[in-house]
Amino acid sequence: MRPHPETLREYRRRRAYCAALEAVEPIETVFDRIVNWLAEHPRLTAVMVCAFALSPLLLEAPR
């Protein structure tokens, strides 16, 4: 006995699932994009590094 043919709804659901899996980028690609963007914007990168480095000092500052 052959399995029933796939309905249009099942076909669309399977295609949407496959498309969603293909749309997700590996974490290495995301990391590379972030590093490249930071390399293209050195001033903003410097500001972010300084803010990150100085944030503990700001938290300990007396009020």
C-alpha atoms as an extended CHARMM CRD file, in Angstrom:
* protein
*
        63  EXT
         1         1  MET       CA              0.0000000000        0.0000000000        0.0000000000  PROA      1               0.0000000000
         2         2  ARG       CA              1.4630000000        3.3640000000       -1.0330000000  PROA      2               0.0000000000
         3         3  PRO       CA              1.4330000000        6.2790000000        1.3940000000  PROA      3               0.0000000000
         4         4  HSD       CA             -1.0680000000        8.9880000000        0.5750000000  PROA      4               0.0000000000
         5         5  PRO       CA              0.2130000000       11.7710000000       -1.6330000000  PROA      5               0.0000000000
         6         6  GLU       CA              1.3360000000       14.9040000000        0.1380000000  PROA      6               0.0000000000
         7         7  THR       CA             -1.3650000000       17.5250000000        0.4220000000  PROA      7               0.0000000000
         8         8  LEU       CA             -0.7030000000       21.0990000000       -0.6610000000  PROA      8               0.0000000000
         9         9  ARG       CA             -0.7840000000       22.2140000000        2.9680000000  PROA      9               0.0000000000
        10        10  GLU       CA              1.8310000000       19.6210000000        3.9780000000  PROA      10              0.0000000000
        11        11  TYR       CA              3.9850000000       20.5650000000        0.9970000000  PROA      11              0.0000000000
        12        12  ARG       CA              3.8640000000       24.2670000000        1.8940000000  PROA      12              0.0000000000
        13        13  ARG       CA              4.6290000000       23.5400000000        5.5340000000  PROA      13              0.0000000000
        14        14  ARG       CA              7.6310000000       21.3920000000        4.5810000000  PROA      14              0.0000000000
        15        15  ARG       CA              8.9050000000       24.0560000000        2.1480000000  PROA      15              0.0000000000
        16        16  ALA       CA              8.5140000000       26.8060000000        4.7660000000  PROA      16              0.0000000000
        17        17  TYR       CA             10.3890000000       24.7050000000        7.3100000000  PROA      17              0.0000000000
        18        18  CYS       CA             13.2600000000       24.0600000000        4.8780000000  PROA      18              0.0000000000
        19        19  ALA       CA             13.4050000000       27.7450000000        3.9370000000  PROA      19              0.0000000000
        20        20  ALA       CA             13.5290000000       28.7330000000        7.6110000000  PROA      20              0.0000000000
        21        21  LEU       CA             16.4090000000       26.3250000000        8.2310000000  PROA      21              0.0000000000
        22        22  GLU       CA             18.3350000000       27.7240000000        5.2690000000  PROA      22              0.0000000000
        23        23  ALA       CA             17.7410000000       31.3210000000        6.3900000000  PROA      23              0.0000000000
        24        24  VAL       CA             19.4800000000       30.8020000000        9.7380000000  PROA      24              0.0000000000
        25        25  GLU       CA             23.1310000000       31.7720000000        9.5500000000  PROA      25              0.0000000000
        26        26  PRO       CA             25.7670000000       29.8040000000       11.4200000000  PROA      26              0.0000000000
        27        27  ILE       CA             27.1730000000       31.5810000000       14.4730000000  PROA      27              0.0000000000
        28        28  GLU       CA             30.5820000000       31.8730000000       12.7720000000  PROA      28              0.0000000000
        29        29  THR       CA             29.0420000000       33.9500000000        9.9890000000  PROA      29              0.0000000000
        30        30  VAL       CA             27.2960000000       36.2320000000       12.4700000000  PROA      30              0.0000000000
        31        31  PHE       CA             30.5290000000       36.6660000000       14.4310000000  PROA      31              0.0000000000
        32        32  ASP       CA             32.4500000000       37.4710000000       11.2190000000  PROA      32              0.0000000000
        33        33  ARG       CA             29.8660000000       40.0890000000       10.2480000000  PROA      33              0.0000000000
        34        34  ILE       CA             30.0860000000       41.7520000000       13.6570000000  PROA      34              0.0000000000
        35        35  VAL       CA             33.8970000000       41.8340000000       13.5680000000  PROA      35              0.0000000000
        36        36  ASN       CA             33.9050000000       43.2170000000       10.0220000000  PROA      36              0.0000000000
        37        37  TRP       CA             31.3750000000       45.9050000000       10.9520000000  PROA      37              0.0000000000
        38        38  LEU       CA             33.4650000000       46.9300000000       13.9680000000  PROA      38              0.0000000000
        39        39  ALA       CA             36.5790000000       47.0530000000       11.7680000000  PROA      39              0.0000000000
        40        40  GLU       CA             34.7720000000       49.3730000000        9.3550000000  PROA      40              0.0000000000
        41        41  HSD       CA             33.7910000000       51.7660000000       12.1750000000  PROA      41              0.0000000000
        42        42  PRO       CA             36.9580000000       52.2950000000       14.2660000000  PROA      42              0.0000000000
        43        43  ARG       CA             35.7200000000       55.3740000000       16.1640000000  PROA      43              0.0000000000
        44        44  LEU       CA             32.5420000000       53.7110000000       17.2990000000  PROA      44              0.0000000000
        45        45  THR       CA             34.5260000000       50.6070000000       18.2200000000  PROA      45              0.0000000000
        46        46  ALA       CA             36.8750000000       52.7230000000       20.3380000000  PROA      46              0.0000000000
        47        47  VAL       CA             33.9310000000       54.3780000000       22.0890000000  PROA      47              0.0000000000
        48        48  MET       CA             32.3770000000       50.9880000000       22.8220000000  PROA      48              0.0000000000
        49        49  VAL       CA             35.6600000000       49.5840000000       24.1770000000  PROA      49              0.0000000000
        50        50  CYS       CA             36.2050000000       52.6310000000       26.4050000000  PROA      50              0.0000000000
        51        51  ALA       CA             32.6420000000       52.5440000000       27.6860000000  PROA      51              0.0000000000
        52        52  PHE       CA             32.9420000000       48.8480000000       28.4640000000  PROA      52              0.0000000000
        53        53  ALA       CA             36.3090000000       49.3520000000       30.1930000000  PROA      53              0.0000000000
        54        54  LEU       CA             35.1500000000       52.3450000000       32.2470000000  PROA      54              0.0000000000
        55        55  SER       CA             31.7190000000       51.0420000000       33.2260000000  PROA      55              0.0000000000
        56        56  PRO       CA             32.9760000000       49.2900000000       36.4130000000  PROA      56              0.0000000000
        57        57  LEU       CA             34.5200000000       52.5820000000       37.5450000000  PROA      57              0.0000000000
        58        58  LEU       CA             31.2340000000       54.4190000000       36.9830000000  PROA      58              0.0000000000
        59        59  LEU       CA             29.3560000000       51.8480000000       39.0310000000  PROA      59              0.0000000000
        60        60  GLU       CA             31.7470000000       52.3250000000       41.9850000000  PROA      60              0.0000000000
        61        61  ALA       CA             31.7160000000       56.1330000000       41.8590000000  PROA      61              0.0000000000
        62        62  PRO       CA             30.3270000000       57.8070000000       44.9940000000  PROA      62              0.0000000000
        63        63  ARG       CA             27.0810000000       59.7040000000       44.5970000000  PROA      63              0.0000000000
